[in-house]
Amino acid sequence: MRKTVATFSQHVLGTQGAGHPRKSIEQGTGVRKLGFDLRQLEIFRAAVSAGTLTEAGRMLGLTQSAVSQAIASLEKEFEVPLIDRSIRPVQITTAGRMLLERAEALLTEAAELDINLRRMSRNATPTLRISMVASLTTVVGPQFVRELGRSFKRCSLFANLRGLSEQQFRSREIDILIGVDLLRETDVALTIPLLIEPFALLLPEAWDKPVESLADLQGLSFIRHTQRTSAGRQIEQAIRQRRLDFPREFESDTADTIATMVSAGLGWTITTPLIALQTQERLRGTRLVALPAMKLRRRVDLYARKSELGTIPQEVAQLLCKLLRTQAMPLLHDMAPWMGDQFHLFEQEGG
């Protein structure tokens, strides 16, 4: 074991045994070529944290094979085993523990360097890439981008498609993800709560009967959000839990289409005030009322990679909540005066 750690130290610290010059030091230059990079260290750290190579791959947007190859490459370079693959969850060796400690320091320094360079000049950041849930994009998107433009030379705003957005986040194609119930289970993401809002009923105006429970609506078609949307999945789960049965006649993954169907008197739907506000031009002939006998809410969060982007995620959260408070909330309370404090904006640090 002592020989193993000594060999590892020679690779990491550059110490040499007498008569054993390192072949990675180029002749006559004194410059040492590293046989590994920060990405490999990041993969190794993720594998140790996740406990399995498969889970580490999921966290980083890589295959299990790619994770295994990266760790094997490190082991080949250092000439020592770093993890014990025969044990689940993954256990690190003594040499692996030493590497993990050094890797943590190197990755932290690299992240701090990134932060400091970004702070030196926001204009030096090529593009701030944000994926945002559609209801927020429509309601505050234009002013949000305008405000961001004061700090960033370029900003890209993408539609939030659950599976695609998560994959893009893990593969570093987007910097910030704003949505519902996305990355809470991963250690990679910093999570900043933004808001909680209640679900509500959107009814045709002509349907003037009192609605004391969802069962009272069984004579009118239920127009569903598809389960490709976060709202659709949450609504379907709540309906199944209450053992309610509505015929599957109409469904759509766009809020505008659903609002148009309700406005035309084709049926009713379950939605949220923000989603309704997103489609306000199509709400003529409808009314938004409290969801009877059911406390169903959704939470919208902001996700960013930990130890990256400095204070930018907090600044984005502050800006969004400010715009929602000043632009959206007055309209929401006019549309749904019954809502009271059920629509809640989280206080943001520095906001």
C-alpha positions in Angstrom: 0.0 0.0 0.0 2.8 2.4 0.8 4.4 1.7 -2.6 1.0 2.4 -4.3 0.5 5.7 -2.6 4.1 6.7 -3.3 3.6 5.9 -7.0 0.5 8.0 -7.0 2.2 10.9 -5.3 5.0 10.8 -7.9 2.4 11.3 -10.7 0.3 13.9 -8.9 3.0 15.9 -7.1 5.7 15.4 -9.7 8.1 13.8 -7.2 10.7 11.5 -8.7 12.5 8.5 -7.5 16.2 8.5 -8.0 17.1 7.1 -11.4 13.5 7.2 -12.6 12.9 10.3 -14.7 9.2 10.8 -15.7 8.7 10.2 -19.4 6.0 12.9 -19.4 8.6 15.6 -18.9 9.7 16.6 -22.3 13.4 16.5 -23.0 15.2 19.8 -22.7 12.1 21.8 -21.8 11.4 21.1 -18.2 7.7 21.3 -19.1 5.6 18.4 -17.8 2.7 17.1 -19.9 -0.3 16.2 -17.8 -1.9 12.9 -18.7 -5.3 13.9 -17.4 -7.7 16.9 -17.6 -10.3 18.6 -15.4 -13.1 16.8 -17.1 -11.7 13.4 -16.1 -11.4 14.7 -12.5 -15.0 15.9 -12.6 -16.2 12.5 -13.9 -14.2 10.7 -11.1 -15.7 13.0 -8.5 -19.2 12.4 -9.8 -18.7 8.6 -9.7 -17.6 8.7 -6.1 -20.5 11.0 -5.1 -23.2 9.1 -7.1 -22.0 5.6 -5.9 -22.4 4.0 -9.3 -21.0 4.7 -12.7 -24.4 4.6 -14.3 -25.8 7.3 -12.0 -22.7 9.4 -12.5 -23.3 9.2 -16.2 -26.9 10.3 -15.8 -25.8 13.3 -13.7 -23.3 14.4 -16.3 -25.2 13.5 -19.5 -22.7 10.7 -20.3 -23.0 6.9 -20.9 -21.8 4.5 -18.2 -19.1 3.4 -20.6 -17.8 6.9 -21.0 -17.6 7.3 -17.2 -15.8 3.9 -16.9 -13.3 4.8 -19.7 -12.5 8.2 -18.1 -11.7 6.6 -14.7 -9.8 3.7 -16.4 -7.7 6.4 -18.2 -6.8 8.0 -14.9 -5.9 4.7 -13.4 -3.7 3.9 -16.3 -2.0 7.3 -16.0 -1.4 7.0 -12.3 -0.7 3.3 -12.4 -2.9 2.6 -9.4 -6.5 1.5 -8.9 -8.7 4.5 -7.8 -12.0 2.7 -7.2 -13.1 -0.8 -6.2 -15.6 -1.9 -8.9 -16.5 -5.1 -7.1 -18.4 -3.2 -4.4 -21.7 -1.3 -4.6 -21.8 1.5 -4.0 -18.4 2.4 -5.5 -15.7 2.5 -2.9 -12.5 4.5 -3.4 -9.0 3.2 -2.7 -6.5 5.1 -0.6 -5.0 6.5 -3.8 -8.5 7.4 -5.0 -9.2 9.3 -1.8 -5.9 11.3 -2.2 -7.0 12.1 -5.8 -10.5 13.1 -4.7 -9.0 15.6 -2.2 -6.7 17.1 -4.8 -9.5 17.0 -7.5 -11.9 18.9 -5.2 -9.3 21.6 -4.8 -8.5 21.8 -8.5 -12.1 21.9 -9.6 -13.0 24.5 -7.0 -10.1 26.7 -8.2 -11.2 26.3 -11.8 -14.8 27.3 -10.9 -13.5 30.3 -9.0 -11.4 31.3 -12.0 -14.4 31.1 -14.2 -16.4 33.2 -11.8 -13.7 35.9 -11.5 -13.3 36.1 -15.3 -17.0 36.5 -15.7 -17.1 39.2 -13.0 -14.3 41.2 -14.8 -16.6 41.8 -17.7 -20.1 40.5 -18.2 -19.6 41.4 -21.9 -16.9 38.7 -22.0 -19.6 36.0 -21.3 -20.3 34.8 -24.9 -24.0 33.9 -24.2 -26.1 33.3 -21.1 -28.3 30.4 -22.1 -31.6 30.0 -20.2 -34.4 27.4 -20.6 -37.6 28.6 -19.1 -41.1 27.2 -18.6 -43.5 28.6 -21.2 -45.9 30.3 -18.9 -43.1 32.5 -17.5 -41.6 33.1 -21.0 -44.9 34.5 -22.3 -45.8 36.5 -19.2 -42.5 38.2 -18.4 -40.1 37.0 -21.2 -39.7 40.2 -23.2 -38.9 42.5 -20.2 -36.8 39.7 -18.7 -34.6 39.6 -21.8 -34.5 43.4 -22.0 -33.2 43.6 -18.4 -30.7 40.9 -18.9 -29.3 42.7 -22.0 -28.0 45.4 -19.7 -25.6 42.9 -18.1 -25.0 40.4 -20.9 -24.0 41.0 -24.4 -26.0 38.0 -25.6 -28.8 36.0 -24.0 -30.6 33.0 -25.4 -34.0 32.0 -24.1 -35.2 28.4 -24.9 -38.5 26.7 -24.5 -38.5 24.4 -21.5 -39.1 20.8 -22.8 -38.6 18.6 -19.8 -36.5 15.7 -21.2 -34.6 17.9 -23.6 -33.9 20.7 -21.2 -32.5 18.3 -18.5 -30.3 16.7 -21.1 -29.1 20.1 -22.4 -28.4 21.2 -18.8 -26.3 18.1 -18.0 -24.4 18.4 -21.3 -23.7 22.2 -20.6 -25.7 23.4 -23.6 -27.7 25.6 -21.3 -26.6 27.5 -18.2 -29.8 28.0 -16.2 -33.0 25.9 -16.1 -36.3 27.4 -14.9 -39.1 24.9 -14.5 -41.2 22.6 -12.4 -40.0 19.4 -10.7 -36.8 18.9 -12.7 -33.5 18.4 -11.0 -34.2 18.2 -7.3 -32.6 14.7 -7.0 -29.2 15.5 -8.4 -26.2 16.8 -6.5 -25.1 18.8 -9.6 -27.7 21.5 -9.4 -28.1 24.5 -7.2 -31.9 25.0 -6.7 -33.5 28.4 -6.0 -37.2 28.3 -5.3 -39.1 31.1 -7.2 -42.8 30.7 -6.7 -45.7 28.5 -5.7 -49.1 28.8 -7.3 -52.4 27.0 -7.0 -54.2 25.0 -9.7 -57.6 26.3 -10.7 -60.6 25.4 -12.9 -61.1 27.1 -16.3 -64.7 26.8 -17.2 -66.9 28.0 -20.1 -68.8 31.1 -19.0 -72.1 29.5 -19.9 -71.5 26.7 -17.3 -73.0 28.6 -14.4 -73.8 25.7 -12.1 -72.1 25.6 -8.7 -69.0 23.4 -8.7 -68.4 21.9 -5.2 -66.3 19.0 -6.4 -64.7 17.7 -9.7 -67.5 15.1 -9.8 -69.9 17.9 -10.5 -68.1 18.4 -13.9 -68.6 14.8 -15.2 -71.3 16.0 -17.6 -68.8 18.2 -19.4 -65.7 17.0 -21.3 -62.4 17.4 -19.5 -59.7 18.9 -21.8 -56.4 17.6 -20.6 -52.8 18.9 -20.7 -50.8 16.0 -22.1 -48.4 14.2 -19.8 -45.5 15.6 -21.9 -46.1 18.8 -19.8 -45.3 19.1 -16.1 -48.8 20.5 -15.4 -50.3 17.5 -17.2 -48.4 14.9 -15.2 -49.2 16.6 -11.9 -52.9 16.9 -12.7 -53.2 13.3 -13.8 -51.5 12.1 -10.7 -53.9 14.0 -8.5 -56.9 12.7 -10.4 -55.8 9.1 -10.1 -55.1 9.5 -6.4 -58.7 10.7 -5.9 -60.0 7.8 -8.1 -61.8 10.2 -10.5 -62.6 9.0 -14.0 -63.0 11.4 -16.9 -63.2 10.2 -20.5 -60.0 10.9 -22.4 -61.6 12.9 -25.3 -59.5 16.0 -25.8 -55.9 16.8 -24.9 -53.1 19.1 -26.0 -49.6 20.1 -25.0 -50.2 23.8 -25.8 -52.0 26.1 -23.3 -53.4 28.3 -26.1 -55.2 25.3 -27.7 -56.7 24.2 -24.4 -57.9 27.7 -23.6 -59.4 28.0 -27.1 -61.3 24.8 -26.7 -62.7 25.9 -23.3 -63.7 29.3 -24.7 -65.6 27.5 -27.5 -67.5 25.6 -24.9 -66.0 22.2 -25.7 -65.2 21.4 -22.1 -63.3 22.4 -19.0 -59.7 22.1 -17.8 -57.5 22.3 -14.8 -54.8 25.0 -15.1 -52.9 27.5 -13.1 -53.2 31.3 -12.9 -49.9 31.8 -14.7 -50.8 29.4 -17.5 -54.1 31.2 -17.8 -52.4 34.5 -17.9 -50.2 33.1 -20.6 -53.3 32.6 -22.7 -55.3 35.6 -21.6 -56.1 36.7 -25.2 -58.0 33.4 -25.6 -59.9 33.5 -22.4 -63.0 35.4 -23.6 -66.1 33.4 -22.7 -64.4 31.6 -19.8 -64.0 32.0 -16.0 -61.2 31.0 -13.7 -62.4 29.6 -10.3 -60.8 27.9 -7.3 -60.2 24.2 -7.6 -62.9 22.7 -5.3 -62.1 20.4 -2.4 -58.5 19.9 -3.6 -55.3 21.7 -2.6 -53.1 21.2 -5.6 -50.1 23.5 -6.2 -47.0 23.6 -8.3 -43.6 25.1 -7.5 -41.3 26.7 -10.0 -37.6 26.6 -9.3 -34.4 27.9 -10.9 -31.5 25.4 -11.4 -27.9 26.1 -12.1 -24.7 24.1 -11.7 -23.2 24.3 -8.3 -20.1 26.5 -7.8 -20.4 28.0 -11.3 -21.7 31.4 -12.7 -20.9 33.1 -9.4 -23.9 35.3 -8.3 -25.6 35.2 -11.7 -28.3 32.6 -10.7 -29.3 34.7 -7.7 -29.4 37.8 -9.9 -31.6 36.0 -12.4 -33.9 34.8 -9.6 -34.2 38.3 -8.2 -35.0 39.8 -11.6 -37.7 37.2 -12.3 -39.4 37.7 -9.0 -39.3 41.4 -9.4 -40.9 41.2 -12.8 -43.6 38.8 -11.5 -44.3 41.0 -8.5 -44.7 44.2 -10.6 -46.1 42.9 -13.9 -47.8 39.6 -13.3 -49.3 39.7 -9.8 -51.7 42.7 -10.4 -53.1 40.9 -13.5 -53.3 37.6 -11.7 -55.3 39.1 -8.8 -57.7 40.8 -11.3 -58.2 37.5 -13.1 -58.5 35.4 -9.9 -59.4 37.6 -6.9 -60.1 34.5 -4.9 -56.5 33.5 -5.0 -55.3 35.8 -2.1 -51.9 34.7 -0.9 -52.1 31.2 -2.5 -49.8 32.7 -5.2 -46.5 33.0 -3.3 -43.2 34.5 -4.5 -40.1 33.4 -2.5 -37.9 36.2 -1.1 -34.6 36.3 -2.9 -31.3 37.0 -1.3 -30.4 40.6 -2.1 -33.8 41.1 -3.7 
